[in-house]
Amino acid sequence: MNTPSAAASGHVSVPSPGRARLVSAGFEPVIADYYWIQALQLVAGEKSAERNRTVREVIDLVTGLDPWVDHPYRFAALWLTGTEEEVKHANRLLEKGIAYHPLDWRDRFYLGYNLFFYLEDNARAADELEAAMGLPGAPYYLGSFIARLRASGDSLDTAALFLEQMIAQTQDEYAKAEYIDVYDEVETERRARRLDRARVEFQKRNGRDVRGLSELWSGPLRLLTAEPPAHPQIAGQHWKIDPASGEIVSSYYGRRYRVHVDPADEAERRTWRANSTGGGG
């Protein structure tokens, strides 16, 4: 029989879920609880490929014996992140958790996060998070993040439509105000992209970049009939070229509308991506 010291060392003998079910004699939840304790003791040590394989096997066993368990699915999402294969395995467990707990928003949230952060699949991440939004207890801030994920794939129209629906349906005035703010930012980005296209066309026609953005809508070389407002509701804003990025930005926002990843998190993601292709065990 496994002992706490064996689990802490990372060496646990884990039967297959099918074999364990055969010998459980109707006590599947009890055996699942026992191995769940083993999993908790396993993670008390440092991560390693061998220990992660054992954790994965234990969680597969626990959820195979008692698929109605709750926390182990999200535990897998937090622990199994060493390689792309581990993340995909954790995602499969989360999908199983969703099947058994369809009204729990948290499994979809963790799945959406994994798809966004590790696998960089923003479209699928948005789908999962949008499905979580209507579930009891789901935070309203998910809507803003979903809109950014939708827009990241050049789907500004989809993001705008989503926000319009949220504005129309949301009863909470604080949430509605946030959705309106995000909608304004989406509309500003739509106008910025129109200026981007005009700027590219200007360069093609004239063999140079604009000397000032006003060349796009005034003077003999103009391509637009008028300057689009730099904010849908707030007057007195203007367009400028950001000196650091070279992008056209609204003076109100000072940046473009996209998913923001903290530089430290982005560095972590790049490191993870570089190290994760060596196999998942």
N, C-alpha and C positions, 0 to 999 in steps of 0.2 A: 504493500500500500504506500502511496506517496505520503511524504511527511512535509511539514512546513520548511524544514531545512532543505529538502530536495527541491521544493518549488523555488525557494530563495536562490538556490544555486543555478537555476535555469534548466534543471534536468528533471522533467516530469514525463512519465510514461502515459501517453494519451491514446486511448482506444478510439477506433472510428465510431462515429455516432450510431451507425447501424449495429455494430457489435455491442456497444454499450446498451442500446435499446433492447437487444435480445436478452441480456442478463439482468436488466433492471427490475423485472418482475413487477411492473406498475409503479416503480418508485423513480421514474425519470426526473421529476422536479427535484427530488432529494439529491440525486447524483449530480444533476446540473448545478445545484447550489454548492456542492462540495468542490466541483471543478472551478466554479466561479471564484471561490476563495483561493484556489490555487493560482488562478490568473492574477488576482490582486497581489499575491505574494511574489509572483514572477516579476511584476513591474516594479517591485521595490529595488531591484538591482538596475544596473546600467543597461542601456539598450545595446543589443548586438544582433547580428543576423540570425544566430542560432536561437537566442531568446525570443526574437520576434516570430520565428517560425513556430516555436512552442506556444506562444501567446495566440497566434492565429489558429493553431490546432485546437487549443483549449476553448477558444470562443466559438469555433465551428462546432465543437462537441456540446457546449452549453446551449447554444441556440438550436442545435439539432435535437437535443433531448427535450428542451422546453422552449419552443419558439415564441411563447407568450412572454418571455422575460423582456425586460425593458432596457435598463441601463447598459447591459453588455453590448448592444448594437452601437451605441454612441461611444462606449469605451474603446471599441475596435477602431472607430474613426479617429480617435485621439491618439491611439498608440501605434497603429499600423500606418506609418507615414514615411518609412525609411526609403522605400523605392516606389516606382510607379506601379509595379505589380501589387505591392502591399496596399497602396491607396485604392487600386481597382478592386482588390479583395474586400477591403473595408466598405467600399461602395456597394458591393453585392450584398454584404451583410446589412447595410442600411436599407437597401431596397427590400430585403426580407423583413426587416423591422417595420417598414412602412406598410407592407402587406398585412402584418399582424396587428399593427397599431395605426390604422389609417387616419385617425383623428389627432395624432400627436405631431405637432408642427416641428418638433426638435429634430427628428430623424431626417426630415426633408431639408432642414436648415443645414445640418452637418453634411448631407450629401451635396447640397448646392455649394457649400464652401469648398469641399474637396474638388468639385468640378471646376470651380473658379480658380482657386489658388494653386492647386497642384497640377491639374490636367489642362487648365487654361481653356476650358470649353464654356465660354460665357453664355452661349445660347441655351445649352442644357441646364446650366446653373440657374439661369433666369426662369426656365420652365419649372424647376423644382421649387424655387423660392416663391414663385407666384402661386403654386399649388398650396404652399404652406400658409400663405397670407390669410386665407379664409378660415383657417382652423382656430379653435379656441386657444387664447393665450398668445397667439402670434403677435410680435411687436409691429407697430405700424411703420417703423422706419425701414422695414424690408422693401416697401414700395419704392423708396428713393433709390435704393441699391439696384433693384430690378430694372428700373428705368435706365440707369447707367449701363448695366449689362446689355440691355437691348440696344442702346445707342452705340455701344462699342463695336458692334458689327455693322456699322453704317445703317442701322435700322432706326433712324430718328423718327420716321413715321410711326413705326411700331411702338417706340417709347412714348411718343406723344399721345397715341391712341390709348395706350395703357393708362397714362396719367389722366387723360380726360375721363376715362371710366372711373378711376379712383376718386377724382374730384366730385363726380356726379353721385357716387354711391356712398362715400364716407360721411358718417354722421358726426364724428369727432371733429370739432372745429380746429383743434391744434394740428391734427393729422391733415385735414383739408388745406390748411394754410401752408404746410410743408409741401404738399403735392403741387400747390399753385406755384410756389417758389421754384420747385424743380421744373415745372412745365415752362416757366419763364426762361429758365436756363437752357432747356431743350430748344425753345424757339430762337434764343440768341445764337445757339450753336448752328441751327439751320441757316440763319442769315450769314454767320461766319463762313460756312461752307460755300454759300453762294459767292461770297467775296473771294474765297480760295479759287473757285473755278474761274472767276473773272480775272484774277491775278495770273493764273496759268495761261489763259488765253491772251492776256496783255503781253506776257513774255514771248509767246509764240509769234505774235504779230509784230512786235517791236524789237525783238532781240535783246531785251533788257528787262530788269525788274522795275517796278514802279518806284519813282523817286519819293512819292508820298501817296498814301491810299486815295487821296482825293482825285488822283489821275484816273481812278476807275469809274468815277461818276461825274467828273467835270473836265473841261478842256477838250481839245480837238481829238485826243486819243481815247476818250471815255468809252466804256463798254456798257455802263449802267445808266439809266435815266435819272436816278437819284440815289442818295446815300440811304441804305436801310437803317432804321433806328438801331442803336446799339443795346437797347433793352426794350422789351415790349411795353413796359408800363412806366418806367422811370425816365423822365426827360433829362436832357443835358449830358447824356453819355456820348462817347465817341469811340471810333475804331482806331486801333494803333497796332504797330508791329512790335511784338515782344522782342527786345534786344537779345535775350538769352536763347530763345527757341526759333526766332524768325517767323513765328506764327502770327496771324491776324487775330487779335483778341479784343474783346469789349473792355472799355475802361472800367466798367462796373465790376466785372468778374476778374479781369487780369489774367485769365487762363482759359483753356479750352475745356469743353465738357467731355469728360471721359472718366472711366473708372480710375480712382486714385489708389495707388498702393504705396504705403509708406516706404521711403528709400531703404530702411533697414529690412522691411519685409520683402521688398523686391530683391535685395541682395541675398536674403535667405532662400527665396524661390529660385534664383539663378544657381546658387550653390546646390540646392536640392536637385534641380534638373540635371546639372552636370554629374552629380554622383548617383542619380537614381537609375541610370540606364545599365548598371552593371549586373542586373538580375534581381529578382524578387524572392528567390527561394521557392 
